[in-house]
Amino acid sequence: MPVYKAPVNDTLFVLNNVLGIDRYHNLPGFEDATPDMIEAIVSEAAKLAEEQLFPVNLSGDQEGCTRHDDATVTVPKGFKEAYDAYCQGGWLGLAVPAEYGGQGLPYTLHSAVGEYMSSANMALMMYPGLTQGAIAAILVHGSEEQKATYLPKMVEGTWSGTMNLTEPHCGTDLGLLRTKAVPNGDGSYKISGQKIFISAGEHSMTDNIIHLVLARIEGAPEGTKGISLFIVPKFMVGEDGSVGARNGVTCGAIEHKMGIHGNATCVMNYDEATGYLIGAENKGLAAMFVMMNEARLGVGLQGLSIAEIAYQNAANYARERIQGRSLSGVKAPDKKADPIIVHPDIRRSLLTIKAFTEAGRAFTLWTALQSDIAHRSGDEKEKQLADDLLGLMTPILKGVLTDKGFDHAVMAQQVYGGHGYIEEWGMSQYVRDARIAMIYEGANGIQALDLVGRKLGLNGGRAVMALFNEIGAFCEENREDEKMVVYTKGLKKGLNDLQASTMWFMQNAMAKPDNAGAGSTDYMHLFGLVVLGYMWAKMAKSANEALAAGTGDADFYQNKLLTGRFYMERIMPETALRKTRIEAGADTMMEMAAEAF
Ligand SMILES: Cc1cc2nc3c(=O)[nH]c(=O)nc-3n(C[C@H](O)[C@H](O)[C@H](O)COP(=O)(O)OP(=O)(O)OC[C@H]3O[C@@H](n4cnc5c(N)ncnc54)[C@H](O)[C@@H]3O)c2cc1C
């Protein structure tokens, strides 16, 4: 049976030592986030994840969701109780403004605890996760009346939310969508059409479900310019906020899928359902993007979460499983064989995952901090820089953490040998669950295109230049520090490859766009390697400082430095390979005729 222990110490190291979160006490919501308060919150979250969400993870995977003949959907046993515990603890509204029932705490803290929750039970956490995305969209684009009607119930978790974009013929290319909206004449609309793959589309854990639905108002332009966003409640909501008659939206089926079995993935049929426009007519994509950007950070976090729990179990297994003898002489003479953790190849796997999860955690929290600064700072310059970095990092965080999250779940499964393939050990579930994060919220190929095609050149490349300068300045400032040489040297080399590849795109992709498309996934990963390397260099600096000050657990900091060295020696060099691939351009891959594939 798998186990889970939330990495509280590591989170606190990133928040306090690396990010120095107390420096931001002047931002709204941060004044309450003192180190003691932060420790209390993450420890409480760890308890909830370990004791209430995790125990129903494996059983939830085995049982899955059931759709009944009356179109209702039952979630696995124990999910409702765990969901209620999560909501009653106030976790759903941790970072939502207090006026709507939230706690107004930093989004950074929300991300920190979100990692634990998704490690413990990714399928279950998607129910409140979708609600959080819907809350974000209503907060930014909803009218005052809509905010007052929907937000308090959604923040307390008695109503949940969904996002409805996908249709059978329309996934990535939302311009193809056909769901239509016909004005009723009283400000509301009749929504008709079919949406597929809708996560948390139907279930009975909440009193109401607030669907956010993309549709085309009759007569609106073709393509993405004619798309609007609507609120479609499962049950109509009275003026006093009471839940009334059933609206014309039903779950037609649930998908039988590879993983996240505890989350109901629904076909949703809209049959003249009453909907309310949110935001402006034909500006639905902009409104939905608020939700999608929030969700992309959440999905990136899922990649990290699954890699973390898979790693913890693989490390435990490697300490216990005995097979073969160490190449450098017997290590466990009292046993018939040594534990497999003595074998370099097993250590290679474990350290590769560890180097990824620890840097991934820092990357996630650093990006979340940019979001807080962008939304809460009063200093325009600081705000703009943070917003630039957030926009640039979003596709990298989503694409890299989920691609690597899956790879590392597989790597952890490999540590178990054949036992990793057997369901009761839990590793198979992690591999299956991690896979979807690479696909939804914009498949990772689309994240890479967003990075290369949109984010790089935005505002004349302002964001990317700012980041290159920041990383370059860090390397320069620490050049003389011999304890930092291994980290800054590796980082500088990676940065050089990234800058050269960026230049290559500027020179070769404008005239020949296929060059951009052909190199985009490699570029996204090259960027990810450098950003994770930057996180390692920052963590190494903080670890060295703590060791010099003689504060805290010296072993923790020594291991941190060792893992960072492993990253620089064994993972960072991949930047050269990525650069070579990018510079190969598109010619070979575009030459072959479609029939020849
Ligand atoms: C379990 C699950 C849950 C989901 N939850 C939700 C949900 O809650 N709400 C919702 O609205 N949707 C949801 N989805 C849908 C999901 O977001 C889509 O599946 C995804 O966006 C891809 O769309 P598609 O499947 O139609 O693939 P397609 O768009 O057909 O893409 C197929 C492949 O082609 C690539 N591709 C497409 N266009 C381009 C291009 N221009 N350039 C390069 N490559 C391209 C893609 O990267 C992909 O690899 C869910 C899906 C699943 C499986």
Ligand as a Chemical Component Dictionary entry (heavy atoms), coordinates in Angstrom:
data_LIG
# 
_chem_comp.id                   LIG 
_chem_comp.type                 NON-POLYMER 
_chem_comp.pdbx_formal_charge   0 
_chem_comp.three_letter_code    LIG 
# 
loop_
_chem_comp_atom.comp_id 
_chem_comp_atom.atom_id 
_chem_comp_atom.alt_atom_id 
_chem_comp_atom.type_symbol 
_chem_comp_atom.charge 
_chem_comp_atom.model_Cartn_x 
_chem_comp_atom.model_Cartn_y 
_chem_comp_atom.model_Cartn_z 
_chem_comp_atom.pdbx_ordinal 
LIG C1  C1  C 0 -10.077 13.494 -18.590 1  
LIG C2  C2  C 0 -10.309 14.768 -19.340 2  
LIG C3  C3  C 0 -10.826 15.865 -18.675 3  
LIG C4  C4  C 0 -11.081 17.050 -19.369 4  
LIG N1  N1  N 0 -11.685 18.101 -18.728 5  
LIG C5  C5  C 0 -12.143 19.141 -19.457 6  
LIG C6  C6  C 0 -12.983 20.143 -18.873 7  
LIG O1  O1  O 0 -13.253 20.124 -17.677 8  
LIG N2  N2  N 0 -13.480 21.108 -19.669 9  
LIG C7  C7  C 0 -13.216 21.166 -21.011 10 
LIG O2  O2  O 0 -13.707 22.063 -21.671 11 
LIG N3  N3  N 0 -12.407 20.248 -21.596 12 
LIG C8  C8  C 0 -11.875 19.238 -20.861 13 
LIG N4  N4  N 0 -11.094 18.289 -21.454 14 
LIG C9  C9  C 0 -10.750 18.430 -22.853 15 
LIG C10 C10 C 0 -9.287  18.765 -23.086 16 
LIG O3  O3  O 0 -9.011  20.057 -22.648 17 
LIG C11 C11 C 0 -9.007  18.529 -24.586 18 
LIG O4  O4  O 0 -8.998  17.131 -24.781 19 
LIG C12 C12 C 0 -7.712  19.167 -25.042 20 
LIG O5  O5  O 0 -7.834  20.556 -25.010 21 
LIG C13 C13 C 0 -7.324  18.755 -26.462 22 
LIG O6  O6  O 0 -8.414  18.823 -27.345 23 
LIG P1  P1  P 0 -8.770  17.552 -28.248 24 
LIG O7  O7  O 0 -8.855  16.369 -27.369 25 
LIG O8  O8  O 0 -9.942  17.856 -29.096 26 
LIG O9  O9  O 0 -7.489  17.374 -29.173 27 
LIG P2  P2  P 0 -7.212  18.137 -30.551 28 
LIG O10 O10 O 0 -7.475  19.572 -30.427 29 
LIG O11 O11 O 0 -7.890  17.392 -31.646 30 
LIG O12 O12 O 0 -5.642  17.937 -30.676 31 
LIG C14 C14 C 0 -5.048  16.676 -31.053 32 
LIG C15 C15 C 0 -3.525  16.857 -31.047 33 
LIG O13 O13 O 0 -3.151  17.815 -32.034 34 
LIG C16 C16 C 0 -2.367  18.848 -31.466 35 
LIG N5  N5  N 0 -2.725  20.103 -32.109 36 
LIG C17 C17 C 0 -3.955  20.638 -32.271 37 
LIG N6  N6  N 0 -3.876  21.813 -32.897 38 
LIG C18 C18 C 0 -2.580  22.061 -33.121 39 
LIG C19 C19 C 0 -1.851  23.131 -33.720 40 
LIG N7  N7  N 0 -2.457  24.215 -34.191 41 
LIG N8  N8  N 0 -0.499  23.025 -33.777 42 
LIG C20 C20 C 0 0.136   21.961 -33.262 43 
LIG N9  N9  N 0 -0.495  20.917 -32.695 44 
LIG C21 C21 C 0 -1.835  20.965 -32.627 45 
LIG C22 C22 C 0 -2.685  18.839 -29.970 46 
LIG O14 O14 O 0 -1.591  19.303 -29.215 47 
LIG C23 C23 C 0 -2.984  17.375 -29.704 48 
LIG O15 O15 O 0 -1.793  16.686 -29.414 49 
LIG C24 C24 C 0 -10.771 17.127 -20.754 50 
LIG C25 C25 C 0 -10.204 16.022 -21.415 51 
LIG C26 C26 C 0 -9.999  14.852 -20.732 52 
LIG C27 C27 C 0 -9.447  13.669 -21.496 53 
# 
loop_
_chem_comp_bond.comp_id 
_chem_comp_bond.atom_id_1 
_chem_comp_bond.atom_id_2 
_chem_comp_bond.value_order 
_chem_comp_bond.pdbx_ordinal 
LIG C1  C2  SING 1  
LIG C2  C3  SING 2  
LIG C2  C26 DOUB 3  
LIG C3  C4  DOUB 4  
LIG C4  N1  SING 5  
LIG C4  C24 SING 6  
LIG N1  C5  DOUB 7  
LIG C5  C6  SING 8  
LIG C5  C8  SING 9  
LIG C6  O1  DOUB 10 
LIG C6  N2  SING 11 
LIG N2  C7  SING 12 
LIG C7  O2  DOUB 13 
LIG C7  N3  SING 14 
LIG N3  C8  DOUB 15 
LIG C8  N4  SING 16 
LIG N4  C9  SING 17 
LIG N4  C24 SING 18 
LIG C9  C10 SING 19 
LIG C10 O3  SING 20 
LIG C10 C11 SING 21 
LIG C11 O4  SING 22 
LIG C11 C12 SING 23 
LIG C12 O5  SING 24 
LIG C12 C13 SING 25 
LIG C13 O6  SING 26 
LIG O6  P1  SING 27 
LIG P1  O7  DOUB 28 
LIG P1  O8  SING 29 
LIG P1  O9  SING 30 
LIG O9  P2  SING 31 
LIG P2  O10 DOUB 32 
LIG P2  O11 SING 33 
LIG P2  O12 SING 34 
LIG O12 C14 SING 35 
LIG C14 C15 SING 36 
LIG C15 O13 SING 37 
LIG C15 C23 SING 38 
LIG O13 C16 SING 39 
LIG C16 N5  SING 40 
LIG C16 C22 SING 41 
LIG N5  C17 SING 42 
LIG N5  C21 SING 43 
LIG C17 N6  DOUB 44 
LIG N6  C18 SING 45 
LIG C18 C19 SING 46 
LIG C18 C21 DOUB 47 
LIG C19 N7  SING 48 
LIG C19 N8  DOUB 49 
LIG N8  C20 SING 50 
LIG C20 N9  DOUB 51 
LIG N9  C21 SING 52 
LIG C22 O14 SING 53 
LIG C22 C23 SING 54 
LIG C23 O15 SING 55 
LIG C24 C25 DOUB 56 
LIG C25 C26 SING 57 
LIG C26 C27 SING 58 
# 
